[in-house]
Amino acid sequence: MNLTLAVDEETVEKAREVARQQGTSLNALIRDYIERLAGNPSGAVIAARLQAHWDEDPPGRSAPGWRFDRAEIYDERLHGKKRDE
């Protein structure tokens, strides 16, 4: 859908400069804003949420106290079961 807005030319130019500094377009900034208002997150919003989640709990990190057990891994791969089963 196309949307027409009435905005002061100076304001638009300032906003375009902000968009350039962020490596995006004014159109993309406005679209992301409207999507957030509507509760429909864009790819950039989803990526930011994932990054925040990874910052809290980075992928590849093990739970406290967990230790790698090579024999257990082999049992799971070769026999499809955990050692304590």
N, CA, C and O atoms as a CHARMM CRD file, in Angstrom:
* protein
*
  340
    1    1 MET  N      0.84600  -1.17400   0.00000 PROA 1      0.00000
    2    1 MET  CA     0.00000   0.00000   0.00000 PROA 1      0.00000
    3    1 MET  C      0.89100   1.23600   0.00000 PROA 1      0.00000
    4    1 MET  O      1.90700   1.27900   0.69400 PROA 1      0.00000
    5    2 ASN  N      0.51800   2.20300  -0.75400 PROA 2      0.00000
    6    2 ASN  CA     1.22600   3.48200  -0.76000 PROA 2      0.00000
    7    2 ASN  C      0.51900   4.44600   0.17200 PROA 2      0.00000
    8    2 ASN  O     -0.70200   4.40600   0.32700 PROA 2      0.00000
    9    3 LEU  N      1.31000   5.31600   0.79200 PROA 3      0.00000
   10    3 LEU  CA     0.78800   6.27600   1.74900 PROA 3      0.00000
   11    3 LEU  C      1.38600   7.63800   1.43900 PROA 3      0.00000
   12    3 LEU  O      2.59300   7.75300   1.22300 PROA 3      0.00000
   13    4 THR  N      0.56300   8.65900   1.41700 PROA 4      0.00000
   14    4 THR  CA     1.04000  10.01400   1.16500 PROA 4      0.00000
   15    4 THR  C      0.98100  10.80000   2.46400 PROA 4      0.00000
   16    4 THR  O     -0.03300  10.79100   3.16300 PROA 4      0.00000
   17    5 LEU  N      2.07800  11.47900   2.78200 PROA 5      0.00000
   18    5 LEU  CA     2.14600  12.28000   4.00100 PROA 5      0.00000
   19    5 LEU  C      2.46300  13.72500   3.64900 PROA 5      0.00000
   20    5 LEU  O      3.15800  13.99500   2.66900 PROA 5      0.00000
   21    6 ALA  N      1.96100  14.63700   4.43700 PROA 6      0.00000
   22    6 ALA  CA     2.29400  16.05100   4.28000 PROA 6      0.00000
   23    6 ALA  C      3.26800  16.41400   5.39500 PROA 6      0.00000
   24    6 ALA  O      2.89200  16.48400   6.56500 PROA 6      0.00000
   25    7 VAL  N      4.53900  16.64800   5.01200 PROA 7      0.00000
   26    7 VAL  CA     5.58400  16.95000   5.98900 PROA 7      0.00000
   27    7 VAL  C      6.41700  18.10200   5.45100 PROA 7      0.00000
   28    7 VAL  O      6.69000  18.18100   4.25300 PROA 7      0.00000
   29    8 ASP  N      6.81300  18.98300   6.33800 PROA 8      0.00000
   30    8 ASP  CA     7.65800  20.12100   5.98500 PROA 8      0.00000
   31    8 ASP  C      8.93800  19.62600   5.29800 PROA 8      0.00000
   32    8 ASP  O      9.54400  18.64900   5.73900 PROA 8      0.00000
   33    9 GLU  N      9.34200  20.29800   4.23000 PROA 9      0.00000
   34    9 GLU  CA    10.50400  19.88300   3.43200 PROA 9      0.00000
   35    9 GLU  C     11.79000  19.82600   4.26300 PROA 9      0.00000
   36    9 GLU  O     12.59000  18.90500   4.10400 PROA 9      0.00000
   37   10 GLU  N     11.98700  20.79400   5.13700 PROA 10     0.00000
   38   10 GLU  CA    13.19000  20.81900   5.97600 PROA 10     0.00000
   39   10 GLU  C     13.21700  19.60900   6.91700 PROA 10     0.00000
   40   10 GLU  O     14.26900  19.01300   7.14600 PROA 10     0.00000
   41   11 THR  N     12.06400  19.26200   7.44900 PROA 11     0.00000
   42   11 THR  CA    11.96100  18.09900   8.33500 PROA 11     0.00000
   43   11 THR  C     12.29900  16.82200   7.57700 PROA 11     0.00000
   44   11 THR  O     12.99600  15.95000   8.09700 PROA 11     0.00000
   45   12 VAL  N     11.80600  16.71500   6.35400 PROA 12     0.00000
   46   12 VAL  CA    12.08400  15.53400   5.53200 PROA 12     0.00000
   47   12 VAL  C     13.58200  15.42100   5.25400 PROA 12     0.00000
   48   12 VAL  O     14.14400  14.32900   5.33900 PROA 12     0.00000
   49   13 GLU  N     14.22500  16.52300   4.92600 PROA 13     0.00000
   50   13 GLU  CA    15.66600  16.49000   4.64000 PROA 13     0.00000
   51   13 GLU  C     16.46700  16.08400   5.87600 PROA 13     0.00000
   52   13 GLU  O     17.41900  15.31100   5.76900 PROA 13     0.00000
   53   14 LYS  N     16.09300  16.59400   7.03300 PROA 14     0.00000
   54   14 LYS  CA    16.76900  16.19800   8.27700 PROA 14     0.00000
   55   14 LYS  C     16.56600  14.70700   8.54200 PROA 14     0.00000
   56   14 LYS  O     17.49700  14.00500   8.93600 PROA 14     0.00000
   57   15 ALA  N     15.35400  14.23800   8.32400 PROA 15     0.00000
   58   15 ALA  CA    15.05200  12.82000   8.53700 PROA 15     0.00000
   59   15 ALA  C     15.80900  11.94700   7.53700 PROA 15     0.00000
   60   15 ALA  O     16.28100  10.86800   7.89700 PROA 15     0.00000
   61   16 ARG  N     15.93000  12.39200   6.30000 PROA 16     0.00000
   62   16 ARG  CA    16.70500  11.63800   5.30300 PROA 16     0.00000
   63   16 ARG  C     18.16700  11.53300   5.71600 PROA 16     0.00000
   64   16 ARG  O     18.79700  10.49300   5.52300 PROA 16     0.00000
   65   17 GLU  N     18.70100  12.60100   6.27900 PROA 17     0.00000
   66   17 GLU  CA    20.09300  12.58000   6.73800 PROA 17     0.00000
   67   17 GLU  C     20.26400  11.57900   7.88500 PROA 17     0.00000
   68   17 GLU  O     21.25400  10.84800   7.93000 PROA 17     0.00000
   69   18 VAL  N     19.31700  11.54700   8.79300 PROA 18     0.00000
   70   18 VAL  CA    19.35600  10.56400   9.88300 PROA 18     0.00000
   71   18 VAL  C     19.32300   9.15100   9.29900 PROA 18     0.00000
   72   18 VAL  O     20.08300   8.28100   9.72300 PROA 18     0.00000
   73   19 ALA  N     18.44800   8.93100   8.33500 PROA 19     0.00000
   74   19 ALA  CA    18.34900   7.61900   7.69300 PROA 19     0.00000
   75   19 ALA  C     19.67000   7.24800   7.02500 PROA 19     0.00000
   76   19 ALA  O     20.13200   6.11400   7.15600 PROA 19     0.00000
   77   20 ARG  N     20.28200   8.19500   6.31000 PROA 20     0.00000
   78   20 ARG  CA    21.57900   7.93400   5.66400 PROA 20     0.00000
   79   20 ARG  C     22.62400   7.53100   6.69400 PROA 20     0.00000
   80   20 ARG  O     23.39300   6.59500   6.47500 PROA 20     0.00000
   81   21 GLN  N     22.65000   8.23600   7.81000 PROA 21     0.00000
   82   21 GLN  CA    23.61700   7.93200   8.86400 PROA 21     0.00000
   83   21 GLN  C     23.39300   6.53700   9.44400 PROA 21     0.00000
   84   21 GLN  O     24.33000   5.90000   9.92600 PROA 21     0.00000
   85   22 GLN  N     22.16400   6.07300   9.39500 PROA 22     0.00000
   86   22 GLN  CA    21.83100   4.73800   9.90300 PROA 22     0.00000
   87   22 GLN  C     21.93900   3.67200   8.81500 PROA 22     0.00000
   88   22 GLN  O     21.68200   2.49300   9.06100 PROA 22     0.00000
   89   23 GLY  N     22.31900   4.09200   7.62200 PROA 23     0.00000
   90   23 GLY  CA    22.48900   3.13500   6.52800 PROA 23     0.00000
   91   23 GLY  C     21.18400   2.60400   5.97000 PROA 23     0.00000
   92   23 GLY  O     21.11700   1.46300   5.51300 PROA 23     0.00000
   93   24 THR  N     20.15600   3.42000   6.00600 PROA 24     0.00000
   94   24 THR  CA    18.85600   2.98900   5.50900 PROA 24     0.00000
   95   24 THR  C     18.18700   4.15100   4.78400 PROA 24     0.00000
   96   24 THR  O     18.80900   5.18800   4.55300 PROA 24     0.00000
   97   25 SER  N     16.94200   3.97500   4.43400 PROA 25     0.00000
   98   25 SER  CA    16.19900   5.04300   3.75300 PROA 25     0.00000
   99   25 SER  C     15.12400   5.59200   4.68100 PROA 25     0.00000
  100   25 SER  O     14.73300   4.95200   5.65700 PROA 25     0.00000
  101   26 LEU  N     14.66300   6.77700   4.35600 PROA 26     0.00000
  102   26 LEU  CA    13.57300   7.37100   5.12200 PROA 26     0.00000
  103   26 LEU  C     12.32700   6.49500   5.00200 PROA 26     0.00000
  104   26 LEU  O     11.59700   6.30600   5.97500 PROA 26     0.00000
  105   27 ASN  N     12.09500   5.97200   3.82300 PROA 27     0.00000
  106   27 ASN  CA    10.95500   5.08100   3.60800 PROA 27     0.00000
  107   27 ASN  C     11.02300   3.87400   4.55100 PROA 27     0.00000
  108   27 ASN  O     10.01800   3.50300   5.15900 PROA 27     0.00000
  109   28 ALA  N     12.20600   3.26200   4.67300 PROA 28     0.00000
  110   28 ALA  CA    12.35900   2.09400   5.54800 PROA 28     0.00000
  111   28 ALA  C     12.13700   2.46900   7.01400 PROA 28     0.00000
  112   28 ALA  O     11.51100   1.71600   7.76000 PROA 28     0.00000
  113   29 LEU  N     12.64500   3.62700   7.42600 PROA 29     0.00000
  114   29 LEU  CA    12.43800   4.06700   8.81200 PROA 29     0.00000
  115   29 LEU  C     10.95300   4.25500   9.11700 PROA 29     0.00000
  116   29 LEU  O     10.46000   3.81600  10.15600 PROA 29     0.00000
  117   30 ILE  N     10.25500   4.90800   8.20100 PROA 30     0.00000
  118   30 ILE  CA     8.82300   5.15200   8.40600 PROA 30     0.00000
  119   30 ILE  C      8.05200   3.83900   8.38400 PROA 30     0.00000
  120   30 ILE  O      7.15500   3.63200   9.20100 PROA 30     0.00000
  121   31 ARG  N      8.39600   2.94500   7.44800 PROA 31     0.00000
  122   31 ARG  CA     7.72300   1.64200   7.37100 PROA 31     0.00000
  123   31 ARG  C      7.92100   0.85700   8.66800 PROA 31     0.00000
  124   31 ARG  O      6.96700   0.29300   9.20400 PROA 31     0.00000
  125   32 ASP  N      9.16900   0.81900   9.18100 PROA 32     0.00000
  126   32 ASP  CA     9.44000   0.11000  10.43700 PROA 32     0.00000
  127   32 ASP  C      8.63600   0.70800  11.58900 PROA 32     0.00000
  128   32 ASP  O      8.09100  -0.01500  12.42300 PROA 32     0.00000
  129   33 TYR  N      8.57100   2.03300  11.62100 PROA 33     0.00000
  130   33 TYR  CA     7.81800   2.70300  12.68400 PROA 33     0.00000
  131   33 TYR  C      6.33700   2.32500  12.62300 PROA 33     0.00000
  132   33 TYR  O      5.73400   2.00400  13.64700 PROA 33     0.00000
  133   34 ILE  N      5.76300   2.36300  11.44100 PROA 34     0.00000
  134   34 ILE  CA     4.34100   2.02800  11.29000 PROA 34     0.00000
  135   34 ILE  C      4.10200   0.55800  11.63500 PROA 34     0.00000
  136   34 ILE  O      3.09700   0.22300  12.26200 PROA 34     0.00000
  137   35 GLU  N      5.01800  -0.31700  11.22900 PROA 35     0.00000
  138   35 GLU  CA     4.87100  -1.73800  11.55500 PROA 35     0.00000
  139   35 GLU  C      4.92000  -1.95800  13.06600 PROA 35     0.00000
  140   35 GLU  O      4.16600  -2.76900  13.60300 PROA 35     0.00000
  141   36 ARG  N      5.81200  -1.23400  13.75100 PROA 36     0.00000
  142   36 ARG  CA     5.86300  -1.35200  15.21300 PROA 36     0.00000
  143   36 ARG  C      4.57600  -0.84200  15.84200 PROA 36     0.00000
  144   36 ARG  O      4.07000  -1.43500  16.79500 PROA 36     0.00000
  145   37 LEU  N      4.04500   0.25700  15.31100 PROA 37     0.00000
  146   37 LEU  CA     2.77600   0.77900  15.82500 PROA 37     0.00000
  147   37 LEU  C      1.66000  -0.24700  15.67000 PROA 37     0.00000
  148   37 LEU  O      0.80600  -0.39200  16.54500 PROA 37     0.00000
  149   38 ALA  N      1.68000  -0.95100  14.55100 PROA 38     0.00000
  150   38 ALA  CA     0.63800  -1.93300  14.25600 PROA 38     0.00000
  151   38 ALA  C      0.90800  -3.27800  14.92100 PROA 38     0.00000
  152   38 ALA  O      0.06500  -4.17400  14.86600 PROA 38     0.00000
  153   39 GLY  N      2.06900  -3.43000  15.54600 PROA 39     0.00000
  154   39 GLY  CA     2.39100  -4.69500  16.19500 PROA 39     0.00000
  155   39 GLY  C      2.87100  -5.75900  15.24000 PROA 39     0.00000
  156   39 GLY  O      2.85900  -6.94200  15.58100 PROA 39     0.00000
  157   40 ASN  N      3.29400  -5.36900  14.05000 PROA 40     0.00000
  158   40 ASN  CA     3.77300  -6.30200  13.04200 PROA 40     0.00000
  159   40 ASN  C      5.25700  -6.02500  12.82200 PROA 40     0.00000
  160   40 ASN  O      5.60100  -5.18800  11.98800 PROA 40     0.00000
  161   41 PRO  N      6.14500  -6.70800  13.54700 PROA 41     0.00000
  162   41 PRO  CA     7.56300  -6.35700  13.48900 PROA 41     0.00000
  163   41 PRO  C      8.20300  -6.65500  12.13900 PROA 41     0.00000
  164   41 PRO  O      7.90200  -7.66100  11.49500 PROA 41     0.00000
  165   42 SER  N      9.08900  -5.75900  11.72800 PROA 42     0.00000
  166   42 SER  CA     9.83900  -5.94300  10.49000 PROA 42     0.00000
  167   42 SER  C     11.03800  -6.84400  10.75300 PROA 42     0.00000
  168   42 SER  O     11.30500  -7.22900  11.89100 PROA 42     0.00000
  169   43 GLY  N     11.74500  -7.16800   9.70000 PROA 43     0.00000
  170   43 GLY  CA    12.95400  -7.97600   9.84600 PROA 43     0.00000
  171   43 GLY  C     13.97600  -7.31200  10.74900 PROA 43     0.00000
  172   43 GLY  O     14.62800  -7.98600  11.54700 PROA 43     0.00000
  173   44 ALA  N     14.12200  -5.99800  10.63500 PROA 44     0.00000
  174   44 ALA  CA    15.08700  -5.27800  11.46600 PROA 44     0.00000
  175   44 ALA  C     14.69200  -5.34200  12.93800 PROA 44     0.00000
  176   44 ALA  O     15.54900  -5.48700  13.81000 PROA 44     0.00000
  177   45 VAL  N     13.40300  -5.23300  13.20900 PROA 45     0.00000
  178   45 VAL  CA    12.92600  -5.29500  14.58900 PROA 45     0.00000
  179   45 VAL  C     13.14000  -6.69900  15.14700 PROA 45     0.00000
  180   45 VAL  O     13.58300  -6.86000  16.28400 PROA 45     0.00000
  181   46 ILE  N     12.82800  -7.70500  14.34900 PROA 46     0.00000
  182   46 ILE  CA    13.03300  -9.08900  14.78200 PROA 46     0.00000
  183   46 ILE  C     14.51600  -9.34400  15.04500 PROA 46     0.00000
  184   46 ILE  O     14.87400  -9.97900  16.03700 PROA 46     0.00000
  185   47 ALA  N     15.37400  -8.85000  14.15700 PROA 47     0.00000
  186   47 ALA  CA    16.82100  -9.01700  14.33900 PROA 47     0.00000
  187   47 ALA  C     17.29000  -8.34300  15.62400 PROA 47     0.00000
  188   47 ALA  O     18.12000  -8.89500  16.34600 PROA 47     0.00000
  189   48 ALA  N     16.77000  -7.16700  15.91200 PROA 48     0.00000
  190   48 ALA  CA    17.15000  -6.46400  17.14200 PROA 48     0.00000
  191   48 ALA  C     16.70300  -7.24500  18.37200 PROA 48     0.00000
  192   48 ALA  O     17.42700  -7.31700  19.36500 PROA 48     0.00000
  193   49 ARG  N     15.51300  -7.82800  18.30500 PROA 49     0.00000
  194   49 ARG  CA    15.02600  -8.63700  19.43100 PROA 49     0.00000
  195   49 ARG  C     15.89400  -9.87600  19.62700 PROA 49     0.00000
  196   49 ARG  O     16.22100 -10.23800  20.75700 PROA 49     0.00000
  197   50 LEU  N     16.26900 -10.52700  18.52100 PROA 50     0.00000
  198   50 LEU  CA    17.14300 -11.69700  18.62100 PROA 50     0.00000
  199   50 LEU  C     18.49900 -11.31900  19.20100 PROA 50     0.00000
  200   50 LEU  O     19.04400 -12.03400  20.04200 PROA 50     0.00000
  201   51 GLN  N     19.04000 -10.18900  18.74800 PROA 51     0.00000
  202   51 GLN  CA    20.33000  -9.74400  19.26700 PROA 51     0.00000
  203   51 GLN  C     20.24800  -9.49700  20.76600 PROA 51     0.00000
  204   51 GLN  O     21.15500  -9.87300  21.50900 PROA 51     0.00000
  205   52 ALA  N     19.17200  -8.87100  21.21100 PROA 52     0.00000
  206   52 ALA  CA    18.99400  -8.62100  22.64400 PROA 52     0.00000
  207   52 ALA  C     18.91700  -9.94000  23.40900 PROA 52     0.00000
  208   52 ALA  O     19.48500 -10.07200  24.49300 PROA 52     0.00000
  209   53 HSD  N     18.21200 -10.91400  22.83700 PROA 53     0.00000
  210   53 HSD  CA    18.11000 -12.23200  23.47200 PROA 53     0.00000
  211   53 HSD  C     19.48300 -12.90100  23.53800 PROA 53     0.00000
  212   53 HSD  O     19.85300 -13.46000  24.57100 PROA 53     0.00000
  213   54 TRP  N     20.24000 -12.84400  22.43700 PROA 54     0.00000
  214   54 TRP  CA    21.56900 -13.45800  22.41800 PROA 54     0.00000
  215   54 TRP  C     22.52300 -12.76400  23.37400 PROA 54     0.00000
  216   54 TRP  O     23.40100 -13.40300  23.95400 PROA 54     0.00000
  217   55 ASP  N     22.35400 -11.44900  23.54100 PROA 55     0.00000
  218   55 ASP  CA    23.19600 -10.73000  24.49300 PROA 55     0.00000
  219   55 ASP  C     22.95500 -11.22800  25.91500 PROA 55     0.00000
  220   55 ASP  O     23.87800 -11.28100  26.72800 PROA 55     0.00000
  221   56 GLU  N     21.69900 -11.59300  26.20800 PROA 56     0.00000
  222   56 GLU  CA    21.36100 -12.11600  27.53000 PROA 56     0.00000
  223   56 GLU  C     21.83100 -13.55400  27.70000 PROA 56     0.00000
  224   56 GLU  O     22.32500 -13.92700  28.76400 PROA 56     0.00000
  225   57 ASP  N     21.67800 -14.36300  26.65500 PROA 57     0.00000
  226   57 ASP  CA    21.99400 -15.79200  26.71400 PROA 57     0.00000
  227   57 ASP  C     22.65600 -16.19300  25.40300 PROA 57     0.00000
  228   57 ASP  O     21.98900 -16.72600  24.51600 PROA 57     0.00000
  229   58 PRO  N     23.97200 -15.94100  25.26400 PROA 58     0.00000
  230   58 PRO  CA    24.64500 -16.18300  23.98300 PROA 58     0.00000
  231   58 PRO  C     24.53200 -17.63100  23.52000 PROA 58     0.00000
  232   58 PRO  O     24.63400 -18.55100  24.33200 PROA 58     0.00000
  233   59 PRO  N     24.32200 -17.84200  22.20900 PROA 59     0.00000
  234   59 PRO  CA    24.26300 -19.20800  21.69400 PROA 59     0.00000
  235   59 PRO  C     25.61600 -19.88800  21.86100 PROA 59     0.00000
  236   59 PRO  O     26.66200 -19.24400  21.77500 PROA 59     0.00000
  237   60 GLY  N     25.58400 -21.18000  22.09600 PROA 60     0.00000
  238   60 GLY  CA    26.82300 -21.92600  22.25500 PROA 60     0.00000
  239   60 GLY  C     27.31500 -21.98400  23.68200 PROA 60     0.00000
  240   60 GLY  O     28.29300 -22.67100  23.97700 PROA 60     0.00000
  241   61 ARG  N     26.65600 -21.27900  24.56200 PROA 61     0.00000
  242   61 ARG  CA    27.04300 -21.32000  25.96800 PROA 61     0.00000
  243   61 ARG  C     26.27200 -22.43300  26.65300 PROA 61     0.00000
  244   61 ARG  O     25.08800 -22.63600  26.38300 PROA 61     0.00000
  245   62 SER  N     26.92900 -23.13600  27.51700 PROA 62     0.00000
  246   62 SER  CA    26.28800 -24.22200  28.24600 PROA 62     0.00000
  247   62 SER  C     25.73600 -23.71500  29.57000 PROA 62     0.00000
  248   62 SER  O     26.17300 -22.69400  30.10300 PROA 62     0.00000
  249   63 ALA  N     24.77700 -24.44800  30.07700 PROA 63     0.00000
  250   63 ALA  CA    24.19900 -24.10300  31.37400 PROA 63     0.00000
  251   63 ALA  C     25.26900 -24.24800  32.45300 PROA 63     0.00000
  252   63 ALA  O     26.16500 -25.08300  32.32700 PROA 63     0.00000
  253   64 PRO  N     25.18300 -23.45100  33.50100 PROA 64     0.00000
  254   64 PRO  CA    26.16200 -23.56700  34.58700 PROA 64     0.00000
  255   64 PRO  C     26.19400 -24.99400  35.13500 PROA 64     0.00000
  256   64 PRO  O     25.15000 -25.60000  35.37600 PROA 64     0.00000
  257   65 GLY  N     27.38500 -25.51200  35.32600 PROA 65     0.00000
  258   65 GLY  CA    27.53900 -26.85100  35.87800 PROA 65     0.00000
  259   65 GLY  C     27.53400 -27.96600  34.84400 PROA 65     0.00000
  260   65 GLY  O     27.89500 -29.09900  35.16400 PROA 65     0.00000
  261   66 TRP  N     27.13300 -27.67100  33.61300 PROA 66     0.00000
  262   66 TRP  CA    27.10400 -28.71000  32.58200 PROA 66     0.00000
  263   66 TRP  C     28.51400 -29.00900  32.11900 PROA 66     0.00000
  264   66 TRP  O     29.31100 -28.09400  31.90900 PROA 66     0.00000
  265   67 ARG  N     28.82500 -30.28200  31.96000 PROA 67     0.00000
  266   67 ARG  CA    30.14500 -30.68300  31.48900 PROA 67     0.00000
  267   67 ARG  C     29.98300 -31.57300  30.26500 PROA 67     0.00000
  268   67 ARG  O     29.08100 -32.40900  30.20500 PROA 67     0.00000
  269   68 PHE  N     30.85000 -31.38700  29.31000 PROA 68     0.00000
  270   68 PHE  CA    30.84300 -32.18500  28.09600 PROA 68     0.00000
  271   68 PHE  C     31.22400 -33.62000  28.43500 PROA 68     0.00000
  272   68 PHE  O     32.20200 -33.85100  29.14600 PROA 68     0.00000
  273   69 ASP  N     30.45900 -34.58100  27.93300 PROA 69     0.00000
  274   69 ASP  CA    30.72900 -36.00000  28.16600 PROA 69     0.00000
  275   69 ASP  C     30.74800 -36.69100  26.80500 PROA 69     0.00000
  276   69 ASP  O     29.70100 -36.97700  26.22500 PROA 69     0.00000
  277   70 ARG  N     31.94900 -36.95100  26.31000 PROA 70     0.00000
  278   70 ARG  CA    32.11100 -37.52900  24.97800 PROA 70     0.00000
  279   70 ARG  C     31.37400 -38.86700  24.84800 PROA 70     0.00000
  280   70 ARG  O     30.73300 -39.11400  23.82600 PROA 70     0.00000
  281   71 ALA  N     31.45100 -39.71600  25.84600 PROA 71     0.00000
  282   71 ALA  CA    30.78300 -41.02000  25.79100 PROA 71     0.00000
  283   71 ALA  C     29.26800 -40.85000  25.66500 PROA 71     0.00000
  284   71 ALA  O     28.61600 -41.59300  24.93100 PROA 71     0.00000
  285   72 GLU  N     28.71700 -39.88200  26.37600 PROA 72     0.00000
  286   72 GLU  CA    27.27900 -39.64000  26.29200 PROA 72     0.00000
  287   72 GLU  C     26.88500 -39.18900  24.88700 PROA 72     0.00000
  288   72 GLU  O     25.85900 -39.61500  24.35700 PROA 72     0.00000
  289   73 ILE  N     27.69400 -38.33800  24.29500 PROA 73     0.00000
  290   73 ILE  CA    27.41500 -37.86500  22.93700 PROA 73     0.00000
  291   73 ILE  C     27.46300 -39.03800  21.95900 PROA 73     0.00000
  292   73 ILE  O     26.59400 -39.16000  21.09500 PROA 73     0.00000
  293   74 TYR  N     28.46700 -39.89700  22.08800 PROA 74     0.00000
  294   74 TYR  CA    28.56700 -41.06600  21.20800 PROA 74     0.00000
  295   74 TYR  C     27.36400 -41.98600  21.37900 PROA 74     0.00000
  296   74 TYR  O     26.81000 -42.46900  20.39200 PROA 74     0.00000
  297   75 ASP  N     26.95600 -42.23200  22.62000 PROA 75     0.00000
  298   75 ASP  CA    25.78900 -43.08300  22.85500 PROA 75     0.00000
  299   75 ASP  C     24.55000 -42.50700  22.17600 PROA 75     0.00000
  300   75 ASP  O     23.76900 -43.24000  21.56700 PROA 75     0.00000
  301   76 GLU  N     24.37600 -41.19400  22.28400 PROA 76     0.00000
  302   76 GLU  CA    23.21400 -40.56300  21.65800 PROA 76     0.00000
  303   76 GLU  C     23.25500 -40.72000  20.14400 PROA 76     0.00000
  304   76 GLU  O     22.23800 -41.01800  19.51800 PROA 76     0.00000
  305   77 ARG  N     24.42500 -40.52000  19.56000 PROA 77     0.00000
  306   77 ARG  CA    24.54100 -40.59500  18.09900 PROA 77     0.00000
  307   77 ARG  C     24.47300 -42.02900  17.58400 PROA 77     0.00000
  308   77 ARG  O     23.83000 -42.29400  16.56800 PROA 77     0.00000
  309   78 LEU  N     25.12400 -42.94000  18.26900 PROA 78     0.00000
  310   78 LEU  CA    25.18500 -44.31700  17.78900 PROA 78     0.00000
  311   78 LEU  C     23.95400 -45.13600  18.14200 PROA 78     0.00000
  312   78 LEU  O     23.51200 -45.97800  17.36000 PROA 78     0.00000
  313   79 HSD  N     23.40800 -44.88700  19.31200 PROA 79     0.00000
  314   79 HSD  CA    22.31800 -45.73300  19.79600 PROA 79     0.00000
  315   79 HSD  C     20.99800 -44.99300  19.96400 PROA 79     0.00000
  316   79 HSD  O     19.97200 -45.60100  20.27300 PROA 79     0.00000
  317   80 GLY  N     21.02900 -43.69000  19.76100 PROA 80     0.00000
  318   80 GLY  CA    19.80500 -42.90200  19.87000 PROA 80     0.00000
  319   80 GLY  C     19.26600 -42.79800  21.28100 PROA 80     0.00000
  320   80 GLY  O     18.06800 -42.59400  21.47300 PROA 80     0.00000
  321   81 LYS  N     20.13500 -42.93400  22.27500 PROA 81     0.00000
  322   81 LYS  CA    19.66800 -42.83500  23.65600 PROA 81     0.00000
  323   81 LYS  C     20.72900 -42.18100  24.51900 PROA 81     0.00000
  324   81 LYS  O     21.91000 -42.14200  24.17400 PROA 81     0.00000
  325   82 LYS  N     20.27700 -41.67400  25.63700 PROA 82     0.00000
  326   82 LYS  CA    21.19100 -41.10100  26.61100 PROA 82     0.00000
  327   82 LYS  C     21.68300 -42.20500  27.52700 PROA 82     0.00000
  328   82 LYS  O     21.03100 -43.24100  27.65800 PROA 82     0.00000
  329   83 ARG  N     22.81400 -41.99700  28.15300 PROA 83     0.00000
  330   83 ARG  CA    23.43400 -43.02700  28.99700 PROA 83     0.00000
  331   83 ARG  C     22.55200 -43.44700  30.16300 PROA 83     0.00000
  332   83 ARG  O     22.57200 -44.61300  30.55500 PROA 83     0.00000
  333   84 ASP  N     21.78500 -42.53000  30.72000 PROA 84     0.00000
  334   84 ASP  CA    20.98900 -42.86700  31.89800 PROA 84     0.00000
  335   84 ASP  C     19.63800 -43.48100  31.55000 PROA 84     0.00000
  336   84 ASP  O     18.81700 -43.69900  32.44100 PROA 84     0.00000
  337   85 GLU  N     19.39300 -43.76300  30.27700 PROA 85     0.00000
  338   85 GLU  CA    18.10600 -44.36500  29.88000 PROA 85     0.00000
  339   85 GLU  C     18.17500 -45.87000  29.96400 PROA 85     0.00000
  340   85 GLU  O     17.19200 -46.55000  29.67000 PROA 85     0.00000
